[in-house]
């Protein structure tokens, strides 16, 4: 292998890495409540999203909806979503609140920077009908 081939290969790899980053490939951060609601509606059949809470690090979220609460968490380059029926089983810690899903493979989900009161308020919103007005 010549020095030119090595340099060309290195430039090609760096160029591909830059293109992947520019296209945001492999990025699964839950940026905000709107993104969380979109993930929940796209993943759960018949789910209509309401209010959402997102962890401060973007790794997890809860979304109240017409049929329970959607719990979202990053899973590699994707976002995994499950539907939970209230009441939610919570563990409170200094860094945030952990939601027990009851599913061994999905596991518990920790929402950093979120309080128990915020989750209980969201839980109360779950299942309430949303009013849509057409003008």
Secondary structure as UniProt FT lines:
FT   HELIX           3..22
FT   TURN            23..26
FT   HELIX           33..43
FT   TURN            45..46
FT   STRAND          49..54
FT   TURN            56..57
FT   STRAND          60..65
FT   TURN            66..67
FT   STRAND          68..75
FT   TURN            76..77
FT   STRAND          78..84
FT   STRAND          89..92
FT   STRAND          96..100
FT   TURN            104..106
FT   STRAND          109..112
FT   HELIX           116..125
FT   TURN            126..127
//
